[in-house]
Amino acid sequence: MLVSKNLVKVVSVAVASMSLMGVGASVSQAASFTAPKLGVAETMPTDPAIKKGDKIFVTVKDTKNQKVNVLDAQGHKTSQKVSMGSTYTVKDVKKAAGKKIVKINKSQWLNTKDVVKD
């Protein structure tokens, strides 16, 4: 009986030490792993700065309402709206009322969050 208890202790200690060695090996393997480098195309900015003369495309996040509010030169909403999918040439870019806005014609401005560079 005493021999079987000692045998159980020895086997359990051996199993526990082997499992700890296995965990240590996997941790050291994970620590030595290096991530692959990204290529040039994958590190390009997704939202390049819009400048005067660029073509822009109106996008809408809300699919039920397919129109975007038009702003005035001070960045305030007007009663006019522009449809999604419209393309314009940027006449001017400025910051007003804490928003970056782009001029699409003589008196109409759009928030840069509502447009993408074409």
Backbone torsions as a table, in degrees:
resi	resn	phi	psi	omega
1	MET	NA	-44.4	179.6
2	LEU	-65.8	-35.6	179.4
3	VAL	-67.2	-40.0	180.0
4	SER	-67.9	-35.3	177.2
5	LYS	-65.7	-43.0	178.2
6	ASN	-64.4	-38.9	178.7
7	LEU	-63.9	-40.7	177.6
8	VAL	-63.5	-42.3	179.1
9	LYS	-63.3	-44.7	-179.3
10	VAL	-63.4	-44.7	179.9
11	VAL	-65.1	-42.3	-179.3
12	SER	-66.1	-38.7	177.1
13	VAL	-65.5	-39.7	179.2
14	ALA	-65.3	-42.7	179.2
15	VAL	-65.3	-43.3	179.8
16	ALA	-63.3	-42.0	-179.1
17	SER	-68.0	-37.0	176.8
18	MET	-65.5	-38.8	179.9
19	SER	-67.5	-37.9	177.7
20	LEU	-67.1	-36.3	176.9
21	MET	-64.9	-38.3	178.7
22	GLY	-65.5	-40.6	178.3
23	VAL	-66.2	-42.4	179.4
24	GLY	-62.3	-37.9	179.9
25	ALA	-67.6	-40.2	-179.2
26	SER	-70.5	-34.1	177.7
27	VAL	-66.8	-42.9	179.9
28	SER	-67.4	-32.2	177.3
29	GLN	-68.2	-40.7	178.9
30	ALA	-67.5	-34.5	-179.6
31	ALA	-69.0	-28.0	-177.9
32	SER	-89.0	-3.2	-179.4
33	PHE	-72.7	133.6	176.6
34	THR	-115.3	137.8	-178.7
35	ALA	-73.4	147.5	178.5
36	PRO	-70.2	148.9	178.4
37	LYS	-76.7	142.7	178.3
38	LEU	-82.2	145.6	177.8
39	GLY	-76.7	175.4	-177.2
40	VAL	-64.7	-41.6	-176.9
41	ALA	-66.4	-27.5	-177.4
42	GLU	-83.2	-13.9	-179.6
43	THR	-104.4	4.9	178.3
44	MET	-67.1	147.5	178.8
45	PRO	-66.4	141.8	-178.8
46	THR	-84.5	-20.1	-179.4
47	ASP	-129.1	79.0	-179.5
48	PRO	-66.2	154.0	-178.2
49	ALA	-64.2	135.7	178.4
50	ILE	-88.1	130.9	-178.3
51	LYS	-122.5	166.9	178.1
52	LYS	-58.9	132.4	179.7
53	GLY	95.3	-12.1	179.0
54	ASP	-74.0	151.0	172.8
55	LYS	-86.5	133.9	177.6
56	ILE	-122.5	157.7	-176.7
57	PHE	-127.9	127.7	-177.4
58	VAL	-79.5	128.4	177.7
59	THR	-121.0	156.6	-179.0
60	VAL	-130.3	132.2	177.2
61	LYS	-83.0	-31.5	-179.8
62	ASP	-91.1	114.8	-175.3
63	THR	-76.6	-20.3	178.9
64	LYS	-75.4	-39.7	179.2
65	ASN	-101.6	105.9	-173.8
66	GLN	-91.4	23.8	-179.4
67	LYS	-127.4	153.7	179.9
68	VAL	-118.3	140.3	178.8
69	ASN	-68.5	141.4	174.6
70	VAL	-94.0	139.3	179.8
71	LEU	-106.8	160.0	172.7
72	ASP	-92.4	-176.2	-175.4
73	ALA	-65.1	-21.3	179.1
74	GLN	-90.2	-2.5	178.8
75	GLY	89.8	13.1	178.9
76	HIS	-95.0	147.0	-179.0
77	LYS	-67.3	145.0	173.5
78	THR	-114.1	179.1	179.9
79	SER	-80.4	-8.9	-178.6
80	GLN	-81.0	154.0	177.5
81	LYS	-136.2	157.6	178.5
82	VAL	-123.2	138.9	-178.3
83	SER	-77.5	151.1	175.5
84	MET	-65.1	143.3	178.1
85	GLY	93.3	-6.6	178.2
86	SER	-71.0	144.3	176.3
87	THR	-115.5	142.1	-179.3
88	TYR	-140.1	161.8	170.8
89	THR	-102.1	130.7	-177.1
90	VAL	-70.9	125.9	177.8
91	LYS	-91.2	-32.6	-178.3
92	ASP	-163.0	157.6	176.6
93	VAL	-132.9	133.6	176.3
94	LYS	-154.8	171.0	178.2
95	LYS	-110.3	125.8	179.7
96	ALA	-144.2	138.6	178.9
97	ALA	54.9	35.9	178.1
98	GLY	76.2	7.8	179.4
99	LYS	-121.7	148.1	173.4
100	LYS	-89.3	124.0	-177.0
101	ILE	-124.6	153.8	178.9
102	VAL	-120.8	140.5	180.0
103	LYS	-89.0	128.0	-179.4
104	ILE	-107.3	-21.4	171.0
105	ASN	-158.6	-164.4	-170.5
106	LYS	-51.5	-43.2	-175.3
107	SER	-131.5	8.9	-177.7
108	GLN	-110.7	134.9	179.6
109	TRP	-128.8	150.6	176.9
110	LEU	-127.4	148.8	175.4
111	ASN	-71.3	139.6	-179.0
112	THR	-66.4	-17.7	176.7
113	LYS	-70.5	-19.7	-178.0
114	ASP	-95.3	-0.1	-177.4
115	VAL	-131.6	157.5	172.7
116	VAL	-128.2	152.9	178.3
117	LYS	-71.0	129.6	-176.6
118	ASP	-82.3	NA	NA
